[in-house]
Every structure is written in C-alpha cells, then in structure tokens.
Amino acid sequence: MPLMGSFYVGVSGLQTSQNALNTTAHNLSNIETEGYTRQQTLLEDRFYNTLGNASVSAKQTGLGVQYAEVRQVRDAFLDLSYREETGRKEFYEIAYETSTEIETMLGEMEGASFHEALSDYWTSIQELQKDPSSAVVQGSFVATGLQFLERAQAVYDGLSAYQDNLNARVTDYVKQINEYGQQIKKLNDAIKRTEIGQEEANDLRDARNLILDKLSGMCNITYQENVDNVVEVQVEGTPFVCRDRVFEMDSKLDEATGFYTPIWPWNDDAEVFDLDRLVNSADDTDVGQLKAILIMRGDRRANYTDLLTDREIGGNHYDVYNQGYTDADGKEKVATKQSVVMTMQAELDNLIHSLSTTINDILCNEQGKAYEDRYYANEEDLPIELFERLGESKRYEYRNGTHGDGWYYIPEDISNAPVDVSSMYTLSNLKINPDLLKEPTKLSFMTKDKQVDQKKADALAESFRDPFGTLNPETNKEYNFTDYYDAMVVQVGNTGFIYKTIAESQNSTVVSLENARQAVAGTASNEELSNMIKFQNAYNAASRYINAVDAMLDHLINRLS
C-alpha cells in the first residue's frame, strides 16, 4: 500500500466516527419530539486491494471504513396494528362521549325539569280522579298538560341541538382529513426528491408517519409505500392519496334534514361510508372518529315510527329500527338502533305519542274503538281532545264512511314519515287544544244523564299506572308512563358504560402497542450516551492512528532522506 494510503484509512475512520456522533447527537436532541424515530448509523468496509495470492488466502489490504446509511428503526407490523387499534379506540371514545352527553342532558338539565313536569301531570290526574267536576282541577289538568308538553319538547330540542352539534363536526373532520392528505402528498414529494441521491429523508419520514398516525384515528385507512418511496393511502378502501394527487372528500348537505354526508365528489358523489352495515369489529366497521360521529348522529330527526320493526314505506316493508330503510330518493337510511341520539329521540317521542293518544282516546270515549267506529252524525256531538296535531288541527273530518256521511276520526298516516308528520301525534307536531286553554271545562266530565263521569277520570288514572309498551324492540319489559323516562336514562347510561368499557380496553391495547413501538423506534438516553462514548473512542482511535502515520511519514521523509 502506498504510504499515503495508510493516512487515508485513518481519515475515513475520523469522518465516519464524526458522522456517527452527529447522528447520535440528533437522536439525543429529539428525545421529546413527537413522532421521532431513532436513527441508527450503519458502517461498512471499503473495498480491499488485492496484492497477490497466497496458498491459504489472498493478500489484501483494507481501504478503511465508510458511512453506509442512517436508517430508521421501525416495525411495520406494529405501525399497522397501532393505527388500526387507534381508529377503533377513537370510534368508541366518540360513542362514549355522545352517550355521556345525552345521559347528562336527560338526567340533569332539561330532563330534570321534564321529570318534574311528568310527576306534576300525574299528580293533576290523581286530583282529577278525586273531583272530576271541579273547574279548578280541570284547569290544573290542562295547565300541567301544557307544561308537560313544553318540557318534553325542550328535551327533544336539546337532543336535536346536540345532533346538530355532531353534524357541524362532520365538516370540520372532513376538512382535517383533506389537510392530512395534502400534507402526506407534500411530504411524499419532498422525500422522493431528497432520496433520489444518497441522502436519507428520515425526519421527513417521521413527519409522514406522524400524520398517518393521526389520520388513522379519524377514519379507516390502508396504505403502502411504492418503489418511489411514495406512500399511497386509501380511506374506507377508496383511493385518497395517490402518487401524483389527493382525491379529496367533500361534505354534501341534505336540504331536507340539514345533515352533512361525506362524499367522493370525483366519483359521482359516492358516499365515503357504508352506514347501513351494522357496527362490529370483525368487519372493521367500528373504526374512526368521523364514522362514529355519523353513526351517533344518525341521518334524520327520529320519532316514534323509527321504533317500528315492520313499517310499510312506498309499498315495501322495512325493519326500520334494526336495518333502516330506503327513502323515496333511493337513499339508504341508517338503522335507528345504531344512533344513540336517534334512539333517545324515538323513545321520547314514543312516550309522548302513547301518552297523548291514550289521554285523547279516554277524553273522547274512544278507547279501543276502531277508526271507522269513531263516527258522529252531528258536529255538535264531537268530543274534544286535549292534544292536537298542528298539521291536522281538528280530530275529525266530514266524509262518507262505514256509517254513511258524518264526522270520522282522522287517523295517523306514517307512510311518509319523517318527511310528512302532519297527521301524526309526534313532538314536532303537537300542541295543547287552545279552546281548552281558554275554557278547561269543555273537557266535559259529565255523562248524558248529567252525572259526574267518574269512569273517565278513573280511566285516566289507570292509564298512568298500567304498562303501555317497551323502550324499543330489543327489550321485553313494559313500562308505564311514569317509569318509562327513568328507564330511558338508565338505558343510555348502560349504553355509555358499554362504550366506556370498550374504549378503555382499546386504550390499553393502543398503549401496549405504542410501548412496543417505542421499544423499537424510541430513543433512550442511556443507549444513545453509550453510543456516543463508543463513537468518541472510535474518533480518538482514528486520531491517534493518523498521528502515528504522520509521525511515521515524517520520520521516513525528513530523517531517512
């Protein structure tokens, strides 16, 4: 080997040790940096010069050491598992948050006032049972009925307001997802430009991995890195970030409901999420914050018809509560049972619908009568109801029916609900009869022979004591009017507890996976300080080697010449 060659062997050791020290210092300075991945320096031998061949081995001299690469230390399987479980954790945290908010609303805010109003109404009925002929008692019965209805509508409006709050978050989440997509695209371009040469873009890769972590919490993603070092991302199986562009999603407003639906505008406004599939982990339909918000919110204001398992719509029969239905525009409506907000709206409306129709039927002496038998020949014989429909301000219409021409009851038509509720006794379509507010004695607790109608008052009291129905098709226990609301609060509390349990379990899984990731990719100060000492010693050794070669060259050149 030429004499100067030995000098360059030492220089290579000096350079590589310096680079390794720089990498170690970079690791130490980024210990607290979010998303940072530990970088590892790889060194390798340079080529060897062959001087000749011996009987045992070739005669070679080394040319020193060189800096091979600085690689990120990551586990792709742990990354994939972490991101999937993070999305599932975020889904159930949103579900738990929604359940908790609604439980608070029902139990402590408007709900407390409603419960008090329901209790007051029951008290007024008990007083009416004691003295049905008293004008004062009848006035109290009508007044507390008005208060009860207003409180019920306040609770329903509170649920609707929270539903609108969830709806507003849809556009924010869509915007954030699109921003993440654009950031990934920019980082893809930067990484590709940087790594065309020999330089590694590790810090840029860290930034990209961090965004993938955050994006995975918002929606169900899959991804892969192609040969150009570009990460391509799919959302719900649909291309999102590609090699040369981002296929952004958008929010489509339904004019009828005011609700936003995430769509792919470039794909004929196809919906991003298939919400008519039931939520379960086996099919990965329980991943991501955005989907959780859409499911918890539902797609419409619910009423009592959404609790029906067999409802005819447009000539077709649907299990509305469990499986949803297809509306007149061919749009799939989500199952009510999957939306906590819609379930509470439907159950509350079911309580009000059952109570109002039962009381009306009793006051009109029509309890148990078929619709066609609710017939009156003369208008002056028409009984008066307490709860009126806004769309159908009167209970009866004049037409030809089973008993000939006369006044017949106008039945509820639920075939076009929730678009048309004008004939329904539902919270959004109810008021107290204004004639009774002015003159409560029109209730007429007198029989035809001018006797006090105690039987009617007793029937009102019995209607509050007797069970009238279940919370929803999934339960078997029947409740009376006074217990039904308490059962609603307990139900949403139990639902929230289930979501909380799943969310906590998922959080434990995510924490375990993150700890496993950090064991591989995290930076430990003790380990990096050990590496720093190792590379410092290597640097010092290279320096001493160079000094030795320098002294040798000085001796050969200056003293032996």
Phi and psi in degrees as a GROMACS rama.xvg file:
@    title "Ramachandran Plot"
@    xaxis  label "Phi"
@    yaxis  label "Psi"
@TYPE xy
-56.1576  151.396  PRO-2
-58.6821  -41.2974  LEU-3
-67.3355  -22.3602  MET-4
-62.0431  -38.149  GLY-5
-62.659  -34.8306  SER-6
-62.9911  -42.1218  PHE-7
-71.1951  -26.105  TYR-8
-60.8003  -44.1125  VAL-9
-66.0561  -37.9965  GLY-10
-63.2805  -39.7205  VAL-11
-62.3516  -39.2559  SER-12
-65.2658  -38.6874  GLY-13
-63.9294  -44.693  LEU-14
-66.2764  -47.0531  GLN-15
-67.2417  -36.1866  THR-16
-65.654  -38.6688  SER-17
-63.6445  -43.7086  GLN-18
-64.1133  -39.7505  ASN-19
-65.1803  -37.787  ALA-20
-64.4594  -38.2536  LEU-21
-62.9549  -42.1404  ASN-22
-64.3732  -42.737  THR-23
-62.9316  -41.8006  THR-24
-63.888  -36.6864  ALA-25
-63.774  -40.7966  HIS-26
-62.4245  -45.6114  ASN-27
-63.8653  -38.12  LEU-28
-74.3053  -12.6742  SER-29
-115.132  21.5179  ASN-30
-57.9809  -38.811  ILE-31
-94.9462  3.93689  GLU-32
-76.4321  125.593  THR-33
-63.5463  130.435  GLU-34
81.2197  0.761429  GLY-35
-71.5308  138.885  TYR-36
-110.935  131.658  THR-37
-56.5648  135.443  ARG-38
-105.663  140.882  GLN-39
-122.367  129.869  GLN-40
-88.1123  128.844  THR-41
-112.599  125.122  LEU-42
-110.489  152.306  LEU-43
-147.858  161.213  GLU-44
-69.1771  146.78  ASP-45
-80.6434  178.857  ARG-46
-63.8481  160.028  PHE-47
-108.421  143.463  TYR-48
-91.9889  128.61  ASN-49
-93.3906  120.772  THR-50
-94.0414  -21.0331  LEU-51
166.886  -178.019  GLY-52
-119.421  133.789  ASN-53
-108.015  173.671  ALA-54
-68.241  -27.2223  SER-55
-95.7311  -45.7773  VAL-56
-155.287  168.089  SER-57
-73.076  148.179  ALA-58
-88.8911  108.297  LYS-59
-128.868  151.814  GLN-60
-123.597  138.042  THR-61
-80.0519  154.297  GLY-62
-106.96  13.9566  LEU-63
105.602  -161.558  GLY-64
-119.07  153.8  VAL-65
-137.357  159.76  GLN-66
-83.8256  105.979  TYR-67
-75.776  -58.739  ALA-68
-167.477  163.746  GLU-69
-113.88  111.795  VAL-70
-108.086  152.32  ARG-71
-81.617  142.578  GLN-72
-103.959  97.6237  VAL-73
-135.407  159.242  ARG-74
-117.598  110.508  ASP-75
-61.5848  -36.1074  ALA-76
-66.5537  -42.6666  PHE-77
-64.5329  -38.6395  LEU-78
-60.712  -46.1694  ASP-79
-62.6461  -45.8276  LEU-80
-65.4258  -41.9375  SER-81
-61.3357  -44.3826  TYR-82
-69.9831  -37.0928  ARG-83
-66.6544  -45.1659  GLU-84
-71.7672  -28.6113  GLU-85
-64.1856  -43.8256  THR-86
-61.0249  -39.2157  GLY-87
-69.9449  -39.1677  ARG-88
-61.1266  -45.3429  LYS-89
-64.4953  -35.0922  GLU-90
-60.018  -50.3552  PHE-91
-75.4682  -24.3819  TYR-92
-68.4006  -38.9993  GLU-93
-64.0326  -42.9836  ILE-94
-62.5447  -41.8997  ALA-95
-67.271  -41.4144  TYR-96
-59.2408  -43.7834  GLU-97
-63.9755  -46.4975  THR-98
-61.5098  -41.0229  SER-99
-64.908  -43.433  THR-100
-60.9217  -43.2186  GLU-101
-70.1297  -38.7393  ILE-102
-61.3598  -41.832  GLU-103
-62.8063  -43.0256  THR-104
-62.4573  -43.5529  MET-105
-75.1364  -32.2743  LEU-106
-95.0808  -24.9591  GLY-107
-125.778  -22.2106  GLU-108
-104.828  -110.679  MET-109
-58.5913  -31.2476  GLU-110
-60.0427  -38.3957  GLY-111
-63.7647  -43.0397  ALA-112
-65.7392  -37.8475  SER-113
-66.9099  -43.1446  PHE-114
-60.8072  -39.8974  HIS-115
-65.7846  -41.4209  GLU-116
-64.6463  -38.5766  ALA-117
-64.6209  -41.3337  LEU-118
-64.4684  -41.6563  SER-119
-63.9568  -36.6643  ASP-120
-66.7798  -41.342  TYR-121
-63.4667  -38.4319  TRP-122
-63.7439  -41.472  THR-123
-64.599  -34.3259  SER-124
-68.9403  -38.7674  ILE-125
-63.4422  -39.702  GLN-126
-66.7535  -37.0062  GLU-127
-65.3312  -35.9561  LEU-128
-63.6556  -33.364  GLN-129
-70.93  -38.8486  LYS-130
-145.251  78.1055  ASP-131
-63.1954  -24.046  PRO-132
-85.5931  -7.91095  SER-133
-73.2446  125.408  SER-134
-65.6647  -35.3413  ALA-135
-64.6389  -45.1559  VAL-136
-65.6175  -40.27  VAL-137
-63.6197  -39.7756  GLN-138
-63.3499  -39.4495  GLY-139
-65.3879  -38.5157  SER-140
-60.6823  -43.4558  PHE-141
-70.754  -42.6584  VAL-142
-64.5459  -44.3268  ALA-143
-69.5693  -28.194  THR-144
-64.6272  -39.4775  GLY-145
-64.7267  -45.5908  LEU-146
-62.4209  -42.5544  GLN-147
-59.8666  -46.0766  PHE-148
-64.4116  -41.6619  LEU-149
-64.1513  -39.8744  GLU-150
-66.698  -40.4517  ARG-151
-62.5419  -42.2745  ALA-152
-66.7627  -32.3805  GLN-153
-65.2897  -41.1876  ALA-154
-64.0704  -44.7028  VAL-155
-62.9509  -41.2264  TYR-156
-64.3923  -35.559  ASP-157
-64.7551  -41.9949  GLY-158
-62.7824  -39.9715  LEU-159
-67.3424  -38.3587  SER-160
-64.5132  -40.7686  ALA-161
-67.0217  -36.402  TYR-162
-60.3425  -41.0484  GLN-163
-66.9531  -34.2727  ASP-164
-63.5409  -44.0108  ASN-165
-62.6891  -38.6989  LEU-166
-62.8844  -40.2613  ASN-167
-64.4734  -30.3517  ALA-168
-71.4657  -20.3792  ARG-169
-60.3187  -48.5637  VAL-170
-65.2169  -36.4968  THR-171
-63.808  -41.9094  ASP-172
-68.7066  -39.5603  TYR-173
-62.1047  -43.2501  VAL-174
-61.3032  -43.2042  LYS-175
-65.8193  -40.882  GLN-176
-61.3694  -43.407  ILE-177
-63.0988  -38.6069  ASN-178
-63.4623  -42.2443  GLU-179
-60.7587  -41.0457  TYR-180
-60.4378  -43.8771  GLY-181
-65.8073  -37.6422  GLN-182
-65.5231  -41.4482  GLN-183
-61.7155  -41.9674  ILE-184
-60.8211  -44.6415  LYS-185
-64.4661  -41.3061  LYS-186
-68.0983  -36.7035  LEU-187
-56.4258  -47.0808  ASN-188
-63.7212  -43.0764  ASP-189
-66.0448  -41.3749  ALA-190
-65.3036  -42.1441  ILE-191
-62.9677  -42.5688  LYS-192
-65.3302  -41.1135  ARG-193
-68.7288  -40.7736  THR-194
-91.5269  7.76762  GLU-195
-61.3157  -37.3909  ILE-196
-89.2684  -146.095  GLY-197
-95.6625  -4.18288  GLN-198
-79.9861  142.923  GLU-199
-94.1174  143.002  GLU-200
-107.415  54.4141  ALA-201
-64.8474  -41.4691  ASN-202
-66.2882  -36.0034  ASP-203
-67.3663  -37.4864  LEU-204
-65.151  -36.9185  ARG-205
-60.9324  -44.2469  ASP-206
-62.0845  -40.5438  ALA-207
-67.3195  -41.5621  ARG-208
-64.0681  -36.9545  ASN-209
-64.3036  -40.6234  LEU-210
-66.7584  -38.5366  ILE-211
-62.0084  -37.6516  LEU-212
-60.5527  -45.9146  ASP-213
-69.4718  -40.6448  LYS-214
-63.9986  -35.2581  LEU-215
-64.9715  -24.2951  SER-216
-77.6538  -18.4163  GLY-217
-95.823  -27.5519  MET-218
-158.584  167.17  CYS-219
-81.0886  112.242  ASN-220
-117.851  152.278  ILE-221
-127.647  155.68  THR-222
-158.299  160.627  TYR-223
-156.581  149.95  GLN-224
-101.536  124.864  GLU-225
-88.4905  -175.417  ASN-226
-66.9879  -18.8702  VAL-227
-88.9704  11.6047  ASP-228
65.6583  22.8421  ASN-229
-98.5879  128.828  VAL-230
-89.996  123.01  VAL-231
-103.313  134.233  GLU-232
-120.285  139.061  VAL-233
-117.392  139.68  GLN-234
-111.597  122.385  VAL-235
51.7579  37.5867  GLU-236
79.9833  2.00212  GLY-237
-109.105  136.565  THR-238
-54.2286  134.193  PRO-239
-124.104  -61.6846  PHE-240
-107.846  118.845  VAL-241
-114.159  -175.514  CYS-242
-57.3224  -42.2339  ARG-243
-120.969  2.82944  ASP-244
-163.599  169.156  ARG-245
-115.579  123.969  VAL-246
-88.5257  89.3717  PHE-247
-70.2889  150.658  GLU-248
-93.7363  167.281  MET-249
-138.082  171.156  ASP-250
-113.913  119.304  SER-251
-98.6789  128.402  LYS-252
-89.7143  127.885  LEU-253
-87.8814  111.611  ASP-254
-61.6413  -30.0203  GLU-255
-72.9149  -39.8198  ALA-256
-104.53  -21.7698  THR-257
79.1766  10.3466  GLY-258
-96.5471  147.695  PHE-259
-96.308  143.009  TYR-260
-126.421  123.742  THR-261
-65.2113  130.321  PRO-262
-133.448  165.689  ILE-263
-102.7  99.2204  TRP-264
-63.0079  -25.6274  PRO-265
-81.0373  -7.20641  TRP-266
-122.152  51.3511  ASN-267
56.4502  37.4409  ASP-268
58.9783  32.0492  ASP-269
-63.5218  140.519  ALA-270
-71.4779  141.332  GLU-271
-68.5334  -39.6953  VAL-272
-113.587  140.735  PHE-273
-93.1632  91.4832  ASP-274
-85.0264  -4.43407  LEU-275
-86.8859  1.66747  ASP-276
-89.3798  134.798  ARG-277
-67.8724  147.711  LEU-278
-74.6224  125.498  VAL-279
-162.258  154.321  ASN-280
-75.4753  -27.6026  SER-281
-61.104  -36.4378  ALA-282
-98.9687  7.82615  ASP-283
55.1351  38.4312  ASP-284
-96.0358  11.2806  THR-285
-123.306  49.3135  ASP-286
-126.79  128.597  VAL-287
102.718  141.85  GLY-288
-65.4256  -42.7913  GLN-289
-62.6575  -43.6644  LEU-290
-65.9523  -37.7928  LYS-291
-61.3022  -42.187  ALA-292
-63.8793  -42.6041  ILE-293
-63.325  -41.1145  LEU-294
-72.0435  -44.0743  ILE-295
-63.8886  -38.5661  MET-296
-68.7786  -40.0121  ARG-297
81.0889  -170.943  GLY-298
-123.657  11.7085  ASP-299
-170.174  169.475  ARG-300
-76.1736  125.566  ARG-301
-90.7476  152.884  ALA-302
-138.104  -172.942  ASN-303
-61.3961  -24.0088  TYR-304
-68.3857  -18.6041  THR-305
-77.1882  -4.93887  ASP-306
-92.5673  -3.61629  LEU-307
-78.2858  135.657  LEU-308
-90.9307  -19.1336  THR-309
-133.047  95.4394  ASP-310
-125.692  131.635  ARG-311
-88.8217  123.687  GLU-312
-132.829  116.812  ILE-313
60.698  34.2402  GLY-314
84.8546  -4.95225  GLY-315
-110.228  151.8  ASN-316
-102.683  134.81  HIS-317
-132.577  147.863  TYR-318
-91.409  84.3396  ASP-319
-62.8458  -42.8466  VAL-320
-67.5036  -44.2122  TYR-321
-89.4441  -34.6725  ASN-322
-126.727  -0.839169  GLN-323
76.9158  -166.611  GLY-324
-159.61  172.296  TYR-325
-105.243  124.541  THR-326
-80.6743  -175.838  ASP-327
-63.5437  -24.9702  ALA-328
-89.0778  4.29785  ASP-329
81.5331  11.5099  GLY-330
-87.6146  134.933  LYS-331
-74.3015  127.569  GLU-332
-97.8182  137.153  LYS-333
-71.976  157.897  VAL-334
-69.4568  135.462  ALA-335
-60.8165  -37.2714  THR-336
-61.7925  -22.8312  LYS-337
-82.1613  -19.85  GLN-338
-100.16  117.951  SER-339
-63.5521  -41.6287  VAL-340
-65.1798  -47.8141  VAL-341
-64.0973  -37.0169  MET-342
-61.6319  -44.9629  THR-343
-66.5831  -40.3309  MET-344
-61.1232  -45.5968  GLN-345
-66.0404  -41.4437  ALA-346
-70.2695  -38.9879  GLU-347
-63.8125  -43.6666  LEU-348
-65.8994  -33.2973  ASP-349
-63.4532  -39.9108  ASN-350
-61.0997  -48.4464  LEU-351
-67.9425  -40.5639  ILE-352
-62.5254  -47.1103  HIS-353
-65.0776  -42.802  SER-354
-65.6022  -46.7537  LEU-355
-66.3315  -43.289  SER-356
-70.0106  -35.7221  THR-357
-65.2219  -46.5967  THR-358
-64.7767  -41.7975  ILE-359
-60.6756  -45.523  ASN-360
-62.2813  -38.6816  ASP-361
-67.9284  -45.6308  ILE-362
-62.8374  -30.9217  LEU-363
-94.7939  6.22871  CYS-364
56.824  37.7668  ASN-365
-120.801  15.8972  GLU-366
-63.737  124.343  GLN-367
83.4944  -4.44419  GLY-368
-80.451  142.755  LYS-369
-67.3357  154.384  ALA-370
-57.7636  -42.2529  TYR-371
-70.5195  -17.0014  GLU-372
-90.5027  -3.14563  ASP-373
-87.7651  73.7847  ARG-374
-124.643  140.559  TYR-375
-139.508  129.307  TYR-376
-73.358  -34.7121  ALA-377
-117.042  140.365  ASN-378
-63.4587  -33.4181  GLU-379
-69.5683  -13.026  GLU-380
-89.399  -3.7545  ASP-381
-65.7194  128.846  LEU-382
-73.5377  169.156  PRO-383
-117.3  136.675  ILE-384
-101.008  157.184  GLU-385
-84.9661  -45.0876  LEU-386
-99.5742  119.766  PHE-387
-107.102  152.253  GLU-388
-87.9468  135.504  ARG-389
-65.6386  -42.0641  LEU-390
-72.0052  -37.1166  GLY-391
-116.222  88.2895  GLU-392
-65.033  -21.0235  SER-393
-111.931  153.758  LYS-394
-81.9706  -23.8898  ARG-395
-127.965  157.09  TYR-396
-134.577  152.805  GLU-397
-89.2771  123.507  TYR-398
-162.083  177.727  ARG-399
-93.0177  129.646  ASN-400
-141.18  -156.924  GLY-401
-57.8909  -36.1742  THR-402
-99.8836  17.1014  HIS-403
91.1846  -163.515  GLY-404
-70.0052  137.806  ASP-405
168.607  -166.383  GLY-406
-100.146  120.55  TRP-407
-118.956  150.871  TYR-408
-64.2045  139.951  TYR-409
-91.6444  105.296  ILE-410
-72.6788  161.827  PRO-411
-74.1143  139.05  GLU-412
-115.247  108.342  ASP-413
-102.361  6.7171  ILE-414
-66.3391  -27.5089  SER-415
-109.823  11.9795  ASN-416
-69.1079  145.66  ALA-417
-91.1555  5.44759  PRO-418
-65.0343  -46.7645  VAL-419
-120.286  109.8  ASP-420
-117.402  19.0745  VAL-421
-62.7927  -25.2206  SER-422
-102.622  6.6118  SER-423
-102.472  146.051  MET-424
-86.8528  80.9685  TYR-425
-129.249  156.595  THR-426
-54.9108  -35.1404  LEU-427
-79.3379  -0.922117  SER-428
-136.881  31.633  ASN-429
-123.433  148.524  LEU-430
-151.33  162.036  LYS-431
-82.0051  137.067  ILE-432
-52.9753  115.998  ASN-433
-62.6067  -28.329  PRO-434
-64.8396  -37.3414  ASP-435
-74.2922  -30.2515  LEU-436
-63.8924  -35.5593  LEU-437
-79.1619  -38.9757  LYS-438
-141.086  84.509  GLU-439
-60.8392  -24.3917  PRO-440
-67.9134  -9.17128  THR-441
-67.1  -8.48667  LYS-442
-60.6608  -29.5287  LEU-443
57.7709  78.0314  SER-444
-92.9338  46.4051  PHE-445
-127.649  140.023  MET-446
-82.5385  174.491  THR-447
-62.8157  -27.5846  LYS-448
-92.7882  21.343  ASP-449
66.3826  29.3642  LYS-450
-102.981  152.505  GLN-451
-62.8017  130.067  VAL-452
-85.2962  75.4328  ASP-453
-66.7633  -31.1723  GLN-454
-60.6531  -39.2872  LYS-455
-67.6682  -42.0917  LYS-456
-64.9303  -39.8638  ALA-457
-63.848  -38.3755  ASP-458
-64.1386  -37.1401  ALA-459
-62.4602  -43.9286  LEU-460
-66.0949  -41.8313  ALA-461
-63.6287  -33.6689  GLU-462
-63.4971  -28.2547  SER-463
-81.0189  -26.8673  PHE-464
-85.0361  -32.8152  ARG-465
-82.1843  140.701  ASP-466
-60.2567  143.385  PRO-467
-119.834  -18.8234  PHE-468
172.527  175.412  GLY-469
-93.9214  166.868  THR-470
-63.2849  -46.9853  LEU-471
-158.232  173.105  ASN-472
-62.9326  -13.343  PRO-473
-87.0611  -9.3414  GLU-474
-111.427  154.903  THR-475
-108.63  -24.6761  ASN-476
-72.3937  132.654  LYS-477
-98.3181  146.181  GLU-478
-123.963  155.23  TYR-479
-89.6461  178.713  ASN-480
-63.0392  -36.3929  PHE-481
-75.6644  -26.8737  THR-482
-94.3855  -17.0588  ASP-483
-61.9142  -45.9224  TYR-484
-65.1665  -41.1309  TYR-485
-59.1195  -38.8663  ASP-486
-65.7711  -34.3268  ALA-487
-61.7428  -46.1193  MET-488
-62.9278  -42.9067  VAL-489
-62.9732  -40.771  VAL-490
-62.8639  -46.579  GLN-491
-68.4538  -30.2127  VAL-492
-65.8069  -42.0254  GLY-493
-65.2018  -40.2399  ASN-494
-61.7957  -43.6572  THR-495
-62.7504  -37.1272  GLY-496
-64.6044  -39.8927  PHE-497
-63.1263  -46.7121  ILE-498
-63.0239  -38.1233  TYR-499
-63.5419  -43.4822  LYS-500
-61.1437  -44.7902  THR-501
-65.5707  -42.2977  ILE-502
-62.8095  -41.6505  ALA-503
-65.8032  -39.7465  GLU-504
-63.4213  -43.5465  SER-505
-64.9658  -37.0808  GLN-506
-63.7556  -40.0578  ASN-507
-62.3656  -40.4956  SER-508
-63.4526  -44.1515  THR-509
-64.2012  -42.5625  VAL-510
-62.3844  -41.2023  VAL-511
-63.2155  -43.2119  SER-512
-66.0506  -39.5266  LEU-513
-65.9296  -39.0041  GLU-514
-62.7024  -39.9238  ASN-515
-66.1115  -39.1616  ALA-516
-63.7902  -43.1751  ARG-517
-67.8752  -29.884  GLN-518
-63.2269  -29.4469  ALA-519
-91.5274  -49.5655  VAL-520
-100.85  -14.0656  ALA-521
-74.1794  158.75  GLY-522
-100.768  124.34  THR-523
-107.376  126.04  ALA-524
-61.5321  -38.8563  SER-525
-63.0398  -42.5767  ASN-526
-66.5262  -42.3052  GLU-527
-68.166  -34.905  GLU-528
-66.8281  -35.7861  LEU-529
-63.9313  -42.9125  SER-530
-63.1277  -39.1983  ASN-531
-61.9226  -41.8208  MET-532
-63.6348  -40.7652  ILE-533
-62.3387  -47.1217  LYS-534
-73.2221  -29.6797  PHE-535
-64.2642  -42.6868  GLN-536
-63.9837  -39.184  ASN-537
-64.4689  -39.5747  ALA-538
-63.5856  -44.6129  TYR-539
-63.9039  -38.2895  ASN-540
-64.5369  -41.7346  ALA-541
-64.197  -37.6893  ALA-542
-64.0947  -44.3425  SER-543
-65.4202  -36.161  ARG-544
-62.3829  -44.2221  TYR-545
-63.727  -40.2441  ILE-546
-61.4168  -39.3677  ASN-547
-66.4979  -43.6787  ALA-548
-64.1286  -39.389  VAL-549
-62.4043  -43.4405  ASP-550
-64.6335  -38.2308  ALA-551
-65.1566  -44.7228  MET-552
-64.4999  -39.1103  LEU-553
-62.4723  -41.0762  ASP-554
-66.2399  -42.5512  HIS-555
-67.8753  -39.0106  LEU-556
-83.6203  -44.9618  ILE-557
-92.2589  -28.626  ASN-558
-103.675  -27.7477  ARG-559
-99.5659  -4.52348  LEU-560
